[in-house]
Amino acid sequence: MPLIPEEPQIHESAQGPRVTPASSRTAPTPRPVPGPRPVAPPRPGRPGPVRPMPAQRTAREPVVAAPGPSVKAAAPAAAAPQLQLIPASAEGALDAAEEAVDLLLDSGRAPGEVLVITTGDLHPWAAHELSFGEAAYWAQHEAGDDVFYADASAVGRAASRPVVVVAVNGGSTEAVASVLPLALGRAGALLIVCGDPQQINSVLGAGV
């Protein structure tokens, strides 16, 4: 037993006092240990705030870029009404318009959201209601409870509605050309034109 401690003492003395203070001076060793330990807590504290900084930068970039152009792009798209053409002859344009109205109502459109314009003969409903006088006829238009049928000459008086259906059931090309721009201005979301495709396309090609 005494020989064993003597041998390491010889080696320790050979290496110098560097090893002896490590074994004998156990008290001073913890002093340098707490020194670096307080240095360690500020290190984890520093990367803590650094991590949220890039996270905040990345969050700010998409928020500023995404909503800005999306809102601006949606506004003009919603303002322009859609245009739909239903090929039909002058004799069948009114029937095609009636079928279009039925489809609109079946799809969930309220009757008061639809305005039907005829370029030729009056719709039978309009002719019947006008027989009671224009006051009663336009009173139903103001009520806005049902589909309203108007002649091309009365489009300027009709108020705008979400859907406008034009039945090109007669009239000259000039008359149709004057009605379509007005009908387009009255349509809030959709304009449906029932008539001869060549005649309508010629009018649409003129800038309608």
Rosetta blueprint (number, residue, H / E / L):
1 M L
2 P L
3 L H
4 I H
5 P H
6 E H
7 E H
8 P H
9 Q H
10 I H
11 H H
12 E H
13 S H
14 A H
15 Q H
16 G L
17 P L
18 R L
19 V H
20 T H
21 P H
22 A H
23 S H
24 S H
25 R L
26 T L
27 A L
28 P L
29 T L
30 P L
31 R L
32 P L
33 V L
34 P L
35 G L
36 P H
37 R H
38 P H
39 V H
40 A L
41 P L
42 P H
43 R H
44 P H
45 G H
46 R L
47 P H
48 G H
49 P H
50 V H
51 R L
52 P H
53 M H
54 P H
55 A H
56 Q H
57 R H
58 T H
59 A H
60 R H
61 E H
62 P H
63 V H
64 V H
65 A H
66 A L
67 P H
68 G H
69 P H
70 S H
71 V H
72 K H
73 A H
74 A H
75 A H
76 P H
77 A H
78 A H
79 A H
80 A L
81 P L
82 Q E
83 L E
84 Q E
85 L E
86 I E
87 P E
88 A L
89 S L
90 A L
91 E L
92 G L
93 A H
94 L H
95 D H
96 A H
97 A H
98 E H
99 E H
100 A H
101 V H
102 D H
103 L H
104 L H
105 L H
106 D H
107 S L
108 G L
109 R L
110 A L
111 P H
112 G H
113 E H
114 V E
115 L E
116 V E
117 I E
118 T E
119 T L
120 G L
121 D L
122 L L
123 H L
124 P H
125 W H
126 A H
127 A H
128 H H
129 E H
130 L H
131 S L
132 F L
133 G L
134 E H
135 A H
136 A H
137 Y H
138 W H
139 A H
140 Q H
141 H H
142 E H
143 A H
144 G L
145 D L
146 D L
147 V L
148 F E
149 Y E
150 A E
151 D E
152 A H
153 S H
154 A H
155 V L
156 G L
157 R L
158 A L
159 A L
160 S L
161 R E
162 P E
163 V E
164 V E
165 V E
166 V E
167 A E
168 V L
169 N L
170 G L
171 G L
172 S L
173 T H
174 E H
175 A H
176 V H
177 A H
178 S H
179 V H
180 L H
181 P H
182 L H
183 A H
184 L H
185 G H
186 R H
187 A E
188 G E
189 A E
190 L E
191 L E
192 I E
193 V E
194 C E
195 G E
196 D L
197 P H
198 Q H
199 Q H
200 I H
201 N H
202 S H
203 V H
204 L H
205 G H
206 A L
207 G L
208 V L
